[in-house]
Amino acid sequence: MAARLNLPNRLDNGAAADLLKAFQAHQGTCLDVNAQSVTQLGTLSAQVLVAAIQSWSTTDNDLHFDSISPELQSAWSDLGLSEINFPTREGGPV
């Protein structure tokens, strides 16, 4: 069974260090990430998300994002990250 990580509302630059620690705490495990509540995304937190997606993609452990908020999707696109898809259980881009 996968561990679960609920992202906070604000993933601004001030949240990046805590976000990094949260992902580090789950390294080596399968992880489901609930991004439903995210209303803000800063560049440092976006970098943490990109690093997590890339890191998990090189392992045998699954990383899935579900319930991604429209605000997170919009900010992701605004930062020019549209080519990096959030991995989902359905396997399709989000």
N, C-alpha and C positions, 0 to 999 in steps of 0.2 A: 504494500500500500504506500502511495506517495505521501510525502509530507506536504503540508499546506502553508503557504505564505500569503497573507492578506496585505496588500499594499496600502499605505496611508493615503489620505486625500491629497496631501501636498508632497510631491516629489521634486521640490525645488532644490536649489544647490545646497541648502542647509541640511537637507535630508539624505544627501548622497553617502555620507560616512555610515550612517545607520543602515541604509539600504545595502551597502557593500557588506557590512557585518552580517546582515540577515542572510544574504546569499552565501557568504562564506560558511555560515553555520550549517548550511544544507549541502555543501559540496560532497560529492560522492553518493548522493541519494537521488531518487526520483522526486521531482518537486512540481506541485500544482500551484500556480500563482493566480490569485484573484486580484484583478486590476479594475474591478467595477467602480471603486470609490475614487479613483484618481481624477483630480480636477486640475492639477498643475504639474508640469514637467519642466525641470530646468536641465541645462546642458550636462552638468556633472552627473545627475541622476540618470539621464539618458545614456551617458557613457557606461554607467554601471549596468544598466539593462542590456546594452549591446554586448558588454564583456560577458555577462552571464549567459546570454543566448549563444555566443560563440564558444564559451567554455563548455557548456553542457553538450553542444553539438559534437564535441570531440570525445565524448564518453559514451558508455553503454547505458547511462542513466537518462531518463526522460525529463524534459522540462516543458511544461504546458502552461500557457496563459489562457485564462477563460474570463468571461464577463468583462471584456476590455471596454472601458468607458469611451464614449465619443470624444471627450476632451483629451484623453490620452492618445487616441488615434489621430486627432487633429494636430496636437502638439508634435507627435512623432513625425508626421508629414511636414509640418512647418520647419522642423529641424533638418529636413532633407534625408530622413531615414526610411523613407517609403520602401526602398529596395530590401530592407532588412525586415523580414516577417516575424511576427510573434508566433512561435510554434504553438499549435493547438492540438487537442485530442483528435479532431477531425482531419488533421494533417494539412489543412488548407491555410492560405495566408490570412492574416487578420490585420 
